[in-house]
Structure formats: structure tokens, C-alpha cells
Amino acid sequence: MLNRLEDIEKRYNELTELLAKPEIIANQADFQKYARSQAGLTETVTVYQAYKENNRQIEDLKALLVDETDSEMRAMVESEEDELLEKKLMMEEQLKILLLPKDPNDEKNVIMEIRAGAGGDEAALFASDLYKMYTKYAESQNWRTELLSASYTDIGGFKEIIFMIEGQGAYSRLKYESGVHRVQRIPTTESGGRIHTSTVTVAVLPEAEEVDVTISPNDIRIDIFCSSGPGGQSVNTTQSAIRITHLPTGIVVSCQDEKSQHKNKDKALRVLRARLLEKAQEEAAGEIAQERKSQVGTGDRSERIRTYNFPQGRVSDHRIGLTLHKLDSILLGDLEEIINALITTDQAEKLKASV
């Protein structure tokens, strides 16, 4: 482990020197590439340097104990040494986690797709609730959200809504949200007071840049049509809505929320690139299915991952057996406890697999 950490620190210092060179600063493409590489190593190097300093302090205290005869002073030095030894163990565990293979998508922005599943109007209404939950969570993280596409229902829900969340590490925290979210509650339209069960699917895609996915103009068909809103009414009379079909895969993306045809096309291409990247990664993951299977919540989006029970005010994450009786605050974006628990479990599983 120490040899790997020494190599990482050496590479970090090399990148620091490169970023100070005028020719690198003048070439923004290279500068951004090296800056991203350095940023990915910063936390590991910081902890490792603190770990080495801690070890130096332990050695200094051991040297003091060799010549120290005063019992009271020895007791003070030994107490300080115990604290440093405990700190050393904690940092070693932290470094083991930091040395785990990084998901190359962790620092990317996120494209989230929420779709109503079983349950009709009630599912569409809950899709709207989840959209609000994620935008509130993004707000708490100082991330930016942008609506890309939405298909509305007459009563205010969403058949489908696609939106982007931009912010450092967005994918690293939200990737665990992919899957089926189940809601149990009494619909306002239910006169008998019976609990209704509905489902909503959530897909979390890392945003793909043009360098990640190349789309040939010959591989896509673009259709232009008039935008429509709730109930099918026309939003505007100009043909600004865009539908892009990727011919090799059959993937279809529509976008109509902007009045500008150009802006809708740009948004649709961003979603298409993300879906193509996901498809390529799923195909690659099929070759290492066991590794993918061991990761919490980054697998099959058809998996039921969570239940929101309104009568009991609880939220249960089925992957890690976590139940919280704070439904209201969770729907207002208070997702930290759930997400942190998922990350901790995922890291523990990876550490176990790496031994």
C-alpha cells in the first residue's frame, strides 16, 4: 500500500509542475486534462502526507520515552502516543478506501430520467414528487439543475421527466438512485381510503462529453414537430420540438421545452450521448458481471430499491435494510443519511472483495 501511495504522491507532484509551465497554461485542453488528473489525486495525497507526519510524531515520542525517567512525563507522552496510534489506524482505513478503483464517471454531471410505472395517475404524481426531491437535494449541495424534457399529465404529474444536475461529484452520490421506487399511499381520488401501490423508475446517467461518445450525423434521424403541453394542447405554433433517432441502436430522444429548435436539439443530443455511454458501459460490464453485481445500486434499473410508505411515514431502502421514519424530510431533499449509508456499504463490499 505504501509503495502505491508513494507513486501517487510522485505523480501528483509531477502534475503540479506541469500545471505551472507556461506552455501547458497556454493550451487549455492539456491544462484541463492535467488539472482533472491532479484533482483526482488531491484527497489521497493530502491524507497520505498527514499519515506520514503522524508517523514522524510517533517516532519522535518513542525517542523521548527512551531517555525519560519522570513517571508523570512518561504517562503524558504515552497518552499522546496512544492517540497518535489510534489516529494512524483510522488514516490507514481511510487510505485503503481512497486506493479502491475509482469510478471514472464519479466527477461527471448527471442526467436523471424519471418515468411513471405501474399505478397510472398516482405513479405520475409520485414521479413529480421524486423530481422535487432530487432538485431540493441538488439545491442543498449547491448543484445546478436544468430541465431537459418533460411529458406531463392532465393532473400535474409526469409521465416522464428528464433533467440535468451539474455539480462536482454529482454522479458519485446520485448513481445509487437508479432503480424502481415504490410508493404506498392513499390517493386523493380514493374514496374508500384504500392504500394504493405505485412504482416509478429512476435512471441516473453520467453526462457524456463529445470526446466520450462520437455521434456520426449519418447515424441519426432528426424529426421536427410542434411542442405540446399538458392534455396535448399546443405550447407554441412554431416547429421547435426535436426528436432524434439513433439508427444503429434505435434509441429515441425527444426535447420540446425550449422555444428554440437549436436549444432543443442541443439538449436532445446531450441525453442521447448519455444513453449511448450507458449502453456501452453496460455492454462492457457484462464481461465483468460479478464486479458490477457487487456494487450497491449501480446495476439493473428494474431492481426495486426503495419503498416510500406514507401511512407509516417511513422510507425503506431494500438493498441495505435501512428504514427511516422521516418521509416528509426525505421528500424535501434530506437524502444525506440514505446516500451516505449506501456509499459506506458499497465501499465495504469493495474492500472485502479486494482482500
C-alpha positions as CSV (number, residue, x, y, z in Angstrom):
1,M,0.0,0.0,0.0
2,L,2.8,2.4,0.9
3,N,4.5,1.9,-2.4
4,R,1.3,2.7,-4.3
5,L,0.9,5.9,-2.2
6,E,4.5,6.9,-2.9
7,D,3.8,6.6,-6.6
8,I,0.6,8.6,-6.3
9,E,2.4,11.4,-4.4
10,K,5.1,11.4,-7.1
11,R,2.6,11.7,-9.9
12,Y,0.7,14.5,-8.0
13,N,4.0,16.5,-7.7
14,E,4.7,15.9,-11.5
15,L,1.3,17.2,-12.4
16,T,1.8,20.2,-10.1
17,E,5.0,21.1,-12.0
18,L,3.2,20.6,-15.4
19,L,0.4,22.9,-14.4
20,A,2.9,25.7,-13.7
21,K,4.5,25.5,-17.1
22,P,3.6,28.4,-19.5
23,E,3.1,26.1,-22.5
24,I,0.6,24.0,-20.6
25,I,-1.3,27.0,-19.3
26,A,-1.5,28.3,-22.9
27,N,-3.0,25.0,-24.0
28,Q,-6.4,24.9,-22.3
29,A,-7.2,21.3,-23.4
30,D,-4.0,20.0,-21.8
31,F,-4.3,22.2,-18.8
32,Q,-7.9,21.0,-18.1
33,K,-6.8,17.3,-18.6
34,Y,-3.9,17.6,-16.1
35,A,-5.9,19.7,-13.7
36,R,-8.6,17.0,-13.6
37,S,-6.0,14.3,-13.0
38,Q,-4.4,16.3,-10.2
39,A,-7.8,16.9,-8.6
40,G,-8.5,13.2,-8.6
41,L,-5.3,12.6,-6.5
42,T,-5.6,15.5,-4.1
43,E,-7.5,13.9,-1.3
44,T,-5.4,10.7,-1.4
45,V,-2.1,12.8,-1.3
46,T,-3.4,15.0,1.5
47,V,-4.3,12.1,3.7
48,Y,-1.1,10.3,2.9
49,Q,1.0,13.3,3.8
50,A,-0.9,13.7,7.1
51,Y,-0.3,9.9,7.7
52,K,3.4,10.4,7.2
53,E,3.5,13.4,9.5
54,N,1.6,11.4,12.1
55,N,4.1,8.5,11.9
56,R,7.0,11.0,12.3
57,Q,5.4,12.3,15.5
58,I,5.0,8.7,16.8
59,E,8.7,8.1,16.2
60,D,9.6,11.3,18.0
61,L,7.6,10.3,21.0
62,K,9.2,6.8,21.1
63,A,12.6,8.5,21.1
64,L,11.5,10.7,24.1
65,L,10.4,7.6,26.0
66,V,13.9,6.0,25.8
67,D,15.5,8.7,28.0
68,E,12.5,9.8,30.0
69,T,12.6,8.8,33.7
70,D,10.0,11.1,35.2
71,S,6.9,8.9,35.7
72,E,4.4,11.8,35.2
73,M,6.1,12.9,32.0
74,R,6.2,9.3,30.7
75,A,2.5,9.0,31.3
76,M,1.8,12.1,29.3
77,V,4.0,11.0,26.4
78,E,2.4,7.5,26.4
79,S,-1.1,9.0,26.4
80,E,-0.2,11.2,23.4
81,E,1.4,8.2,21.6
82,D,-1.8,6.2,22.1
83,E,-3.8,9.0,20.5
84,L,-1.5,9.1,17.5
85,L,-1.5,5.3,17.1
86,E,-5.3,5.4,17.1
87,K,-5.2,8.2,14.5
88,K,-2.8,6.1,12.4
89,L,-5.2,3.2,12.3
90,M,-8.1,5.5,11.2
91,M,-6.0,7.0,8.5
92,E,-4.9,3.6,7.2
93,E,-8.5,2.6,6.8
94,Q,-9.2,5.8,5.0
95,L,-6.3,5.3,2.7
96,K,-7.5,1.8,1.9
97,I,-10.8,3.2,0.7
98,L,-9.1,6.0,-1.2
99,L,-7.0,3.4,-3.0
100,L,-10.0,1.5,-4.2
101,P,-10.5,1.7,-8.0
102,K,-12.3,4.9,-8.9
103,D,-15.5,5.0,-11.0
104,P,-14.3,7.1,-13.9
105,N,-17.8,8.7,-14.0
106,D,-17.9,9.9,-10.4
107,E,-17.0,13.5,-11.1
108,K,-19.4,13.8,-14.0
109,N,-22.6,15.8,-14.1
110,V,-25.8,13.7,-14.1
111,I,-28.7,13.2,-16.4
112,M,-31.7,11.8,-14.4
113,E,-34.7,10.2,-16.1
114,I,-37.8,9.7,-14.0
115,R,-40.7,7.7,-15.5
116,A,-44.1,6.7,-14.1
117,G,-44.5,3.0,-13.9
118,A,-47.4,0.9,-12.6
119,G,-50.2,2.9,-11.0
120,G,-51.5,5.4,-13.6
121,D,-52.1,8.9,-12.4
122,E,-50.8,8.1,-8.9
123,A,-47.5,7.0,-10.4
124,A,-47.2,10.2,-12.4
125,L,-47.9,12.3,-9.3
126,F,-45.2,10.4,-7.5
127,A,-42.8,11.0,-10.4
128,S,-43.4,14.7,-9.7
129,D,-42.6,14.2,-6.0
130,L,-39.3,12.5,-6.8
131,Y,-38.4,15.2,-9.2
132,K,-38.9,17.8,-6.5
133,M,-37.0,15.6,-4.0
134,Y,-33.9,15.5,-6.3
135,T,-34.0,19.1,-7.2
136,K,-34.2,20.0,-3.4
137,Y,-31.2,17.7,-2.7
138,A,-29.3,19.3,-5.6
139,E,-30.0,22.7,-4.1
140,S,-28.7,21.6,-0.7
141,Q,-25.4,20.6,-2.4
142,N,-25.2,23.9,-4.4
143,W,-25.6,22.0,-7.6
144,R,-27.4,23.5,-10.7
145,T,-30.4,21.8,-12.2
146,E,-31.7,22.1,-15.8
147,L,-34.9,20.7,-17.2
148,L,-34.2,18.8,-20.5
149,S,-37.5,17.2,-21.4
150,A,-40.9,16.6,-19.7
151,S,-44.1,14.8,-20.6
152,Y,-47.0,16.0,-18.4
153,T,-50.3,14.5,-17.3
154,D,-53.6,16.4,-17.0
155,I,-53.5,16.4,-13.2
156,G,-50.0,17.8,-12.8
157,G,-47.8,14.7,-12.7
158,F,-45.1,13.5,-15.2
159,K,-45.3,10.5,-17.5
160,E,-41.6,11.2,-17.9
161,I,-39.2,13.9,-16.9
162,I,-35.5,14.3,-17.9
163,F,-33.2,16.8,-16.2
164,M,-29.6,17.5,-15.7
165,I,-27.8,18.1,-12.4
166,E,-24.5,19.9,-12.7
167,G,-22.0,19.9,-9.8
168,Q,-18.8,18.3,-8.6
169,G,-19.2,14.7,-7.7
170,A,-22.9,14.6,-8.6
171,Y,-22.7,11.2,-10.2
172,S,-20.7,9.8,-7.3
173,R,-23.6,10.4,-4.9
174,L,-26.7,10.1,-7.1
175,K,-25.7,6.9,-9.0
176,Y,-27.2,4.8,-6.2
177,E,-30.7,6.2,-7.1
178,S,-31.1,4.1,-10.2
179,G,-33.9,1.6,-9.9
180,V,-37.6,1.2,-9.1
181,H,-39.0,3.4,-6.4
182,R,-42.3,2.2,-4.9
183,V,-44.9,4.4,-3.2
184,Q,-47.7,3.2,-0.9
185,R,-50.3,5.8,-0.1
186,I,-54.0,6.7,-0.2
187,P,-54.7,8.6,-3.5
188,T,-56.8,11.7,-3.2
189,T,-59.2,10.1,-5.7
190,E,-59.7,7.0,-3.5
191,S,-63.0,7.4,-1.7
192,G,-62.7,4.1,0.2
193,G,-59.4,5.1,1.9
194,R,-57.5,2.1,0.4
195,I,-53.7,2.2,0.2
196,H,-52.6,2.2,-3.4
197,T,-49.2,0.9,-4.5
198,S,-47.5,2.6,-7.5
199,T,-44.0,2.5,-9.0
200,V,-41.7,5.0,-10.6
201,T,-38.4,4.1,-12.4
202,V,-35.3,6.3,-12.0
203,A,-32.3,6.2,-14.3
204,V,-29.1,8.1,-13.4
205,L,-26.8,8.6,-16.3
206,P,-23.3,10.3,-16.2
207,E,-23.2,13.1,-18.7
208,A,-21.2,12.1,-21.7
209,E,-19.0,14.7,-23.4
210,E,-18.4,14.7,-27.1
211,V,-15.0,13.1,-26.5
212,D,-16.7,10.2,-24.6
213,V,-19.2,9.4,-27.4
214,T,-18.9,10.3,-31.0
215,I,-22.2,10.5,-32.9
216,S,-22.0,10.5,-36.7
217,P,-24.5,12.7,-38.5
218,N,-25.2,9.7,-40.7
219,D,-26.3,7.6,-37.7
220,I,-29.2,9.9,-36.6
221,R,-32.5,11.0,-38.0
222,I,-33.9,14.3,-36.8
223,D,-37.7,15.0,-36.8
224,I,-39.1,18.4,-36.1
225,F,-42.6,19.0,-34.7
226,C,-44.8,21.4,-32.7
227,S,-44.4,21.3,-28.9
228,S,-47.3,20.2,-26.7
229,G,-48.1,20.6,-23.1
230,P,-50.5,19.0,-20.5
231,G,-53.5,17.5,-22.2
232,G,-51.9,17.7,-25.6
233,Q,-52.5,21.4,-26.1
234,S,-50.0,23.3,-28.3
235,V,-47.3,25.2,-26.4
236,N,-46.4,27.2,-29.4
237,T,-47.2,27.2,-33.1
238,T,-43.6,27.1,-34.3
239,Q,-42.0,23.8,-35.1
240,S,-39.3,23.8,-32.4
241,A,-39.6,20.4,-30.8
242,I,-37.0,17.8,-31.7
243,R,-37.0,14.1,-32.0
244,I,-33.7,12.3,-32.6
245,T,-33.5,8.7,-33.5
246,H,-30.1,6.9,-33.3
247,L,-30.4,4.4,-36.2
248,P,-27.8,1.8,-35.1
249,T,-29.3,1.3,-31.7
250,G,-32.9,2.5,-32.1
251,I,-32.6,4.9,-29.2
252,V,-35.1,7.8,-29.5
253,V,-34.8,11.1,-27.6
254,S,-37.3,14.0,-27.7
255,C,-37.0,17.5,-26.4
256,Q,-39.6,20.3,-26.6
257,D,-39.2,22.5,-23.6
258,E,-37.3,25.3,-25.3
259,K,-38.8,27.6,-27.9
260,S,-35.6,27.5,-29.8
261,Q,-35.2,24.5,-32.1
262,H,-31.4,24.8,-31.8
263,K,-31.6,24.6,-28.0
264,N,-33.9,21.6,-28.1
265,K,-31.5,19.8,-30.5
266,D,-28.6,20.5,-28.2
267,K,-30.4,19.1,-25.2
268,A,-31.6,16.1,-27.0
269,L,-28.0,15.3,-28.2
270,R,-26.8,15.6,-24.6
271,V,-29.4,13.0,-23.5
272,L,-28.6,10.7,-26.5
273,R,-24.8,10.8,-25.7
274,A,-25.6,9.9,-22.1
275,R,-27.7,6.9,-23.1
276,L,-25.1,5.7,-25.6
277,L,-22.4,5.9,-23.0
278,E,-24.6,4.0,-20.6
279,K,-25.3,1.3,-23.2
280,A,-21.5,1.0,-23.9
281,Q,-20.7,0.7,-20.2
282,E,-23.5,-1.9,-19.7
283,E,-22.0,-4.0,-22.5
284,A,-18.5,-3.7,-21.1
285,A,-19.9,-4.5,-17.6
286,G,-21.5,-7.7,-18.9
287,E,-17.9,-9.0,-19.3
288,I,-17.2,-8.4,-15.6
289,A,-20.7,-9.1,-14.3
290,Q,-19.5,-10.2,-10.9
291,E,-17.9,-6.9,-10.1
292,R,-21.0,-5.0,-11.2
293,K,-23.2,-7.2,-9.1
294,S,-21.2,-6.5,-6.0
295,Q,-21.8,-2.7,-6.3
296,V,-24.7,-1.3,-4.4
297,G,-27.4,0.3,-6.6
298,T,-25.4,0.7,-9.8
299,G,-26.9,-2.3,-11.6
300,D,-30.2,-3.2,-13.1
301,R,-32.6,-0.3,-13.1
302,S,-35.5,-2.7,-12.9
303,E,-34.5,-3.7,-9.4
304,R,-36.9,-2.4,-6.7
305,I,-34.6,-0.4,-4.5
306,R,-36.8,1.7,-2.2
307,T,-40.3,2.0,-0.7
308,Y,-42.0,5.2,0.4
309,N,-44.8,4.3,2.8
310,F,-47.0,7.3,3.6
311,P,-49.4,5.9,6.2
312,Q,-46.4,4.9,8.4
313,G,-44.2,7.9,7.4
314,R,-41.3,5.6,6.6
315,V,-38.8,5.1,3.8
316,S,-37.1,1.7,3.4
317,D,-34.0,1.1,1.2
318,H,-34.2,-2.7,0.4
319,R,-30.6,-3.0,-0.7
320,I,-29.1,-2.3,2.7
321,G,-32.0,-2.9,5.0
322,L,-32.2,0.7,6.1
323,T,-35.6,2.1,7.3
324,L,-36.0,5.8,8.3
325,H,-39.2,7.3,9.8
326,K,-38.7,10.7,8.2
327,L,-40.6,10.5,5.0
328,D,-41.5,14.2,4.9
329,S,-38.0,15.5,5.3
330,I,-36.6,12.9,2.7
331,L,-39.2,14.1,0.1
332,L,-37.9,17.6,0.8
333,G,-34.4,16.5,-0.3
334,D,-32.9,15.2,3.0
335,L,-31.2,12.3,1.4
336,E,-27.7,12.5,3.0
337,E,-28.3,9.7,5.5
338,I,-29.5,7.3,2.9
339,I,-26.8,8.2,0.4
340,N,-24.0,8.0,3.0
341,A,-25.2,4.6,4.1
342,L,-25.2,3.4,0.5
343,I,-21.7,4.7,-0.1
344,T,-20.4,3.1,3.1
345,T,-21.9,-0.2,2.2
346,D,-20.6,-0.1,-1.3
347,Q,-17.0,0.7,-0.1
348,A,-17.2,-2.1,2.5
349,E,-18.2,-4.6,-0.2
350,K,-15.3,-3.4,-2.5
351,L,-12.8,-3.6,0.4
352,K,-14.0,-7.1,1.2
353,A,-13.6,-8.1,-2.5
354,S,-10.2,-6.6,-2.7
355,V,-8.7,-8.6,0.2
